[in-house]
Amino acid sequence: MTKNRKPNILFLFTDDQRFDTIRALNNPQIITPTMDHLVARGTSFTHAHIMGGSCPAVCMPSRAMLHTGRTLFHLSGSGEQIPDDHLLLGEWLQQHGYQTFGTGKWHNGPGSYARSFTAGGNVFFGGMDDHWNVPACDFSPNGNYPEPKPHPWNGGTGSIEMLPKSFDHVRRGKHSTELFADTAIDYLNKVDTSTPFFMYVSFMAPHDPRTMPQRFLNMYDPAKIVLPENFMPAHPFDNGEMNVRDENLAARPRSPAEIQRHIAEYYGMISHLDYEIGRILDALRATGEFENTLVLLAGDNGLAIGRHGLMGKQNLYEHSVRVPLVIAGPGIHRGETRDTLCYLLDIFPTLCSFAEIPIPKSVEGRSLRPSLHDAAVQVRDHLPLAYGRVQRGIRDARYKLIEYVVDRKRHTQLFDLVHDPNELTNLSERQDMKEILTLLQRQLREWREKLDDPADEIWAALQ
């Protein structure tokens, strides 16, 4: 075994995995032994968030923020392409001596993928597809990938569309989670351990269509699924995104039985993920580099699945903007949690710290390493949040404000997350909360200006 001065990095990134879907992090309904092992072996950030989304495909800007370390409104568009002057995580590590490998979902254009990785395989350029028939690309050493061509897709709402996808093969009959795990394992079986490596394994699961090998679905009886406390048949008002594709994946009003079925399938997808991640970790152990590798597990955004009467992630409730983030490996405290507020975009500077390389000037994230060493360190005291042009929010360690402007109608929500973590009791009309409400509204206005909010003509009305 070659002990590198710098640690290897294995980044396991999931799609639509909510923060509360790991058994060891207080969810007794789900079965996740591998993720539980990572929690026991590392430190979990229990209040990691995305900043939100600028389009219904929330995962696209989320992943662009992750890979550039930039904030939502400082991306190019919604992150469909990443400009050359926005340095990428893999690109930066590559420039500082790392081998870089990427497999799985890449939602930010072939050009940025080519800049990021020196090796890879079975790359899916897109947002979602049939898990059993993934249109994928082999790795191209020169960075040339096929022009998009029509590919059939059943979006889960009953109709088949022909959508443009860049691909050179379709792996029929192999589930996406297994396909990407196999590709990662093949790389580990031949990796050069004389220099450090960065592996980015980006799954399509548990994103719908929620299909998986039957044995994982059999782990969950829908009738025994306990509905969340914030399950509702319908959202109490129009949040500006009530008819997006995600919201049409279940009948309205939402019925308890149908939501139980959706949750059972969601958990089955995550248990399948957990199993395949275990296979990757076994392959890492076989290289002799396990103890010299930082392992990160994170998700790109959450998902409602019946909470607040919603199905998707096009909102600013905790179930949709809060994500899992676990870091394990050399120098990381074992079995600990951190409650500091943070973003996924903080991962970029954190990994720069562990790799002992400078943080690019284009990166806006903050390193989590001080908090990893000392639980008392709070990396951020506020998190501004945004969705599209119709929702804005901000939260601190206790309170959360969400403002909506839809068809010139304003809705305001204020939640005490300490006493009401499910965001059920709106305190915005209470006189004793007026000072807190005014403070958060002022802070939100200041953040909107600082972050160059492009929807100022709408939100100026709230001032």
Number of C-alpha atoms within 10 A of each C-alpha: 9 13 15 15 11 17 25 27 23 25 18 18 23 26 23 25 27 24 25 17 23 25 16 19 16 10 12 11 15 21 23 22 16 19 24 17 14 22 25 18 19 24 24 27 25 20 20 25 29 31 27 28 27 23 16 19 18 26 27 24 31 29 25 27 31 22 25 31 29 24 23 26 20 18 20 14 13 24 24 18 19 22 13 10 9 20 21 27 25 27 21 21 22 20 12 15 13 23 22 22 22 28 29 29 26 24 23 22 16 23 15 24 24 21 17 23 26 21 17 25 20 26 26 27 22 22 16 19 21 20 25 18 16 24 24 23 21 16 21 15 12 8 14 11 18 12 11 13 12 12 15 14 16 14 17 17 11 8 8 12 12 11 12 14 18 21 23 16 13 14 15 13 11 15 20 28 27 19 22 27 25 17 20 27 18 15 20 21 13 9 15 13 17 10 16 26 24 23 24 23 26 24 25 27 27 26 20 21 19 20 19 23 12 10 11 20 21 12 15 21 13 18 12 11 18 11 15 14 12 16 21 18 18 15 16 9 9 14 17 18 18 17 9 14 15 23 20 15 18 18 11 12 13 21 16 17 13 16 24 22 17 21 22 25 25 26 25 26 24 29 26 23 26 19 19 19 22 18 18 22 18 13 19 21 14 12 16 14 20 20 15 20 22 22 23 21 20 24 29 28 29 30 26 25 26 28 25 22 21 25 23 25 27 31 30 25 21 21 26 27 30 28 28 26 24 24 23 24 22 17 12 16 18 17 16 16 19 21 17 22 19 28 28 27 28 26 25 28 24 19 20 19 16 17 19 13 15 11 19 17 9 14 21 18 22 20 21 24 19 15 17 22 13 11 13 12 15 16 18 14 11 20 19 22 25 25 24 18 20 21 24 24 28 23 22 17 17 13 20 24 26 24 21 22 20 16 9 10 8 13 15 17 18 25 22 20 18 11 11 13 16 19 21 16 14 14 19 19 12 10 9 10 12 13 10 16 23 12 10 22 19 13 16 23 20 12 17 21 11 9 13 13 18 13 12 14 9 13 19 9 10 12 7
